[in-house]
Amino acid sequence: MADKDDIREGKNFHPEIPHESENFFLKGSNSLDWGMQNRLARIFRPDTGRTVMLAFDHGYFQGPTTGLERIDLDIRPLAPFADVLMCTRGALRTSIPPSVAKPVVLRCSAGQSILTELSNELIAVDIEDAIRLGACAMAAQVYIGAEYEHKSIANVARLIDTGTRYGIPTLAVTGVGADMTRDERYFALATRICAEIGAHYVKSYYFEPGFENVAAACPVPIVIAGGKKLPEPDALEMAYKACDAGAAGVDMGRNIFQSDSPAAMIQAVGAVVHDNAKPGAAFEMYEDLKADLGDRQAAE
Ligand code: R5P
C-alpha cells in the first residue's frame, strides 16, 4: 500500500553526471524508435554489430528441401548456436518450441512455387500475426528486373509501413530469379533500392569483385545468404570475405543444414562472423567439432 508518510526526500540525483545518450551501434539505424532499435539489437549482437541468422524458410516455395525434411529434427538442435531463426510462421508454430527463445525473423511473403514465376509474390502474413509471434523483423523479397518487380517492391514497402507502426523492422531480401546476373551493378541497384524504400536491413548474395562497393553504398546493414551448398572451406571463406568487405553477418541456410555436420558448421560460421576467425582456422574448428560430435553420437 502506498505510504504517503514515508516519502523521503531524494538525494541521489547526481546533477554532476550528464544523462547518457548513446549512439545506436548499427549502420543507418540511429534515428529509429526504441522498439525498432531494441529488436535490431536482438538480431545483431551489439558487441560485434553482426549476426548469424539461420535461414530455413526455403519450404515456402520449394517444399521439403534437402536438409529440411524434418525441421523439428534438423533445425531445432541448431537453434542454440544461431543468433536468429529465419523461417515461416508454419515452421515456427509446428516445429520450434517457444521455449527455444531465439529472436525470429519471419518470412512474410509467399504466393509462388518453384514451378511458377518466382517474382510473383504477395504479403502472406498479417502484421497482427507477426506481433502475436513476437517477430523481431519481417522479411519479403524484392525482385529487381524481374517480371513482377513492381509488385515485389510494393510488398516490401507495405511491410515497412505496417511494421513501422508497431516498431517491427523489415528485412528486404534481394531475390534473384534463375536467369538473373549476380554482379556488382545488379546488387548495387537492388540493395540501394531496398534501403531507399526504407528497409531496415538487406539480404544480398556475396559476389566478387565489388562487394565492398555495394556494402558501402547501402546505408543499412547487409547480411549475405549462403546460396547453393559449397564445400565447407569455401562457404567459410565466403562468409569471411563478405564480413571483411562490410557485411554485417550471414543469413545462411543450405551451407549449414546441408553440411555433413550442421552443428559444427554453424559454430564455425559463428567464429568467422563474430570473432573474425580466418577461414582456415574456422575450418579446423569445424573438423574438430565434427569429430567430437561424431564421437558423442557413436557413444550414444
Ligand atoms: C530463400 O529461400 C530464402 O530467402 C533463404 O532464406 C535464403 O536464400 C538463405 O538461404 P541459403 O543460405 O540457403 O541461400
Residues whose N, C-alpha, C, O or C-beta is under 5 A from the ligand:
A	BS01	R5P	A55 D57 H58 V173 A225 G226 G227 D251 M252 G253 R254 N255
